[in-house]
Amino acid sequence: MSDIDQYRIEQEPFYQVQHDEISLYQAAYDERLPVMIKGPTGCGKSRFVEYMAWKLNRPLITVACNDDMTASDLVGRFLLDSNGTRWLDGPLTTAARIGAICYLDEVVEARQDTTVVIHPLTDHRRTLPLDKKGELVAAHPDFQLVISYNPGYQSLMKDLKQSTKQRFSAMTFDYPDTALEAEIVSKETNSPLDVAMRLVRVAKTARNLKGHGLDEGISTRLLAYAARLINRGVQPQAACRMALVDPITDDADIRSTLNHAIDAVFN
Amino acid sequence: MSLSEDDLRGYRKRLTCNFKQIDQVFGDCMNQAVTTLSPKGVEDYLDGASLICMVGRGVEPVLSYLEEMPEVARKLGEETLTLVSQSVWKISRSPNGKAIPVFLQTLAEASRRLGSRELLERYCAKVLEFMERTSSSIHGNQSATIPSPSLIELLQRLPGLLHELSFEGLNNWIEYGLANYLHHPGRQRDYFSLQSADSRAIMQRERHGTLYADHERKLDLYMKALWQKDELFVPYSRAFDQLRKPAPYFDDRGIRVPDVYEDKGSISGIDRYRALLAHVAAHKRWTTPVIADNYSPFQRVAIEMFEDSRVEYLAMQFYPGLRRLWTALHPAPGEDDCDPSIESCIRHRLAMLSYALLCAEHNYRNSDLLEFVARFRQLMQQQKHTTKQVADLAISYIARTRRQADLSANIYFADTEVSYRDDNRHMWRFIEQGDEEEMFEEERKAEAEESDRLPPRHYPEWDYKSRTYRPDWVSLYESLHPSGSAAIIDRLLTKHHVLVKQLKQIFDLLKPQQCVRVRYQEEGSELDLDVAISSLIDIRSGARPDPRINMSHHRDGRDIAVMLLLDLSESLNRVPDGCSQTILELSQEAVALLGYAVEHLGDEFAIAGFSSNTRHEVRYQHIKGYSEHWDDMVKARLAAMQAGYSTRMGAAIRHAAHYLEARRADKKLLLILTDGEPHDIDEQDGRLLIEDARKAVQELHRQDIYGFCVNLDPQADDCVEDIFGKRFTVIDRVERLPQKLPELFFSLTR
């Protein structure tokens, strides 16, 4: 069972609490309720789940969902080896067996016929039928399912069905307020608080443009990138252009405006 | 060194002109001339003045010449002396003598702006050329007897225009006016006095500097991003108002910004706009209005300046980079520039203080100034400070530093105006209407609009001769087509019900379906042979096979947007040879069938009709909108189709394209039903509108819209081919539709 150890989180991940999310998640876990985490990209969702897994001392199995994923990628499949066939559990089944937290990241990317596979695990049954094997796996008492997704720029085609949505309890995340976000960036990257504060101000100007040409404002993750570049000696303006402006837009007017904002914030 | 009496008399004799008024100024003029010109130059100077006197237009021109020319000659060379006098002589040979004084008055400004003798030569040549081309005579080819209708207006405007345009730009502007209005004296006058809309539009086009119109979106984004404000901008022009130079300001109707900003030093035009907007946004966020009635004008000016500095200070807490921008644009007057014994230095003092508050590296030594800078900084250190507090500071500053000379009418203005600051009218509330300051304009009630039409949209028109667009040339009015009885259309459809069925079948086959293949399915409609084979190989070799050996298809749905544009001009009322119905009736039938069938082709389908009555009234009548269904209301409008007026096709195509562009569809189709030649009653040149329609069709191509013409006249004109190239078909009987339509759609989906 040394496989399980690869999923354990040994070191405490840095997470800055914003409101009461830790206690809310704790309560949900105590009830083994499935949790849906919503929020824009780069605001701390995956980090939060990592932190909670560490805190609760559970292994964490993360699956990055994509359009090409089939049900067997989640549940498991038969493999061929020299002796014939053998069954290999997928990540969902493994988590259910060992009592880990299974975290499906960007679950909306997966096709809907794949997503319904999780339904039996998320209601009172807490079982996972393995049709190909003919086995009914009963989930470990410590098992919990967590999913994340970015509302906002999913098309009508790609959205969770109501029957899936209503099996989860949801927590909404957003970018933290200015002082807190600066602290997070500063601690995460070991950079001075003043620099982090200025970066957050630049991010705020971009977030004001959401819906007016930008799909999404600048995320905390990008701020961390910029801070790390500045730590390496890159000029602040250049670091911001590389990490904050160029990744998010190609529109000339928006880039001009954001570049001006960077010049205005960094003297 | 002043001239002796003898010398003066000698010179005076050389100037063969007997007006008494000359004697009064002759001494001063000669003194200046002798110091600035060479001896030969002085001779040319006097000869030139004599020539102008001889022309017989009175003393004014001579006086202008005597006063202005020494300076012009000094700057640009002494050849200008004879250049100018010869030009005046030439003007006097024409019936345009009245323009001579005006011409001479423009010279000072022209020489300043143009800066070289060559350009001044070209300038004079241009004026003379203009004069020749616009002066005319009624009978025969003799020299002109009627003066130019617009020369004087042009000359009056020239100094201002030279300020805004380069010489090339000025040339283009003049050429445009001459090309279009040579034969219309009234419109010519309007154009060259900058009163007509297109003359202003052309001038705008030729201007240099950062135009507001080109950067509107950037400024919008700037306000949203940095200041979280959604503002309406209203550009004003400094080119047209010569008497009062407008300043930027804001009120509840929006922010007034200049329509063009030149670069200033290292600061680009767009950054000057941003500096202005930052200042305005700062006011909006932090300034509370103050009751003005108890303050004197000087106190108010000081309060405004202090408040400007305060809100800028607050803004720089958020965006420190603004300091560099504002400092570069702020004037930095020298400490001793103003002499308090002879002029009012109040503006100068305030400008210095304002600069000191903004930029710590000022070099001023005045003790009052330094003290108030310190007190201001102290106030800024407090957590919260208000407009009122800084007003008190301003008043004590005025009380401390006022001088007797402040009240003098002679106010020192140089270097005291801060171009990026607004005029602060928003700061003041008045309880009583005073009589010393300016009255704000009374709200004028807008007259209720009489017409039920929407205001017109303006479209440019392509002038093939000058190969440019005429901006805002055509006014297009949209409206809803009046309705008739839907039964007429229903009858048409039943009459041709066989055709209708045929068309439907054709369309079903022709629908360009996007078939998207979805591979790597564990379950699907067919076997994907490639994957199946490789899986089998894997099994045989003992590796893990990929179970996703199937694939399926799904259709991507409808993705065509169609716009049907109908020519509703007078020529539709005729019956062509060999036909039994008018073209209008044929058109109606064709549209009824097409409409019914295209409804099956794609969801996005609209119909509109156009006709025109000169360029000022192009009518565009909606018959069916994209969101409407092919129902009785639409049929009723179609039934009421009437033909009349002319065909100005280009504008209608552009307008239809405007609607089509907004649709989200992979393929966009503009079908135009016409009987041929675009023409209009106000255009003598037959080719012009044909070329314009052709240009409009080319623009369609650039917008990814497929333009296709359905020509209803069996004796189709060649010009349809000119306009649409290969993309047209002739349909003279409705029965031809099923045959011809597939051609269209095959070429569309290729």
Interface residues (C-beta under 8 A of the other chain):
Chain A: D68 T70 S72 R77 L79 L80 D81 S82 R201 T205 A206 N208 L209 H212 G213 D253 I254 S256 T257 L258 H260 A261 D263 A264 V265 F266 N267
Chain B: R217 K218 D220 L221 Y222 K224 A225 L226 Q228 I270 D271 R274 A278 F318 Y319 P320 G321 L322 R323 R324 L325 Y520 E522 D538 I539 G542 A543 R544 P545 P547 R548
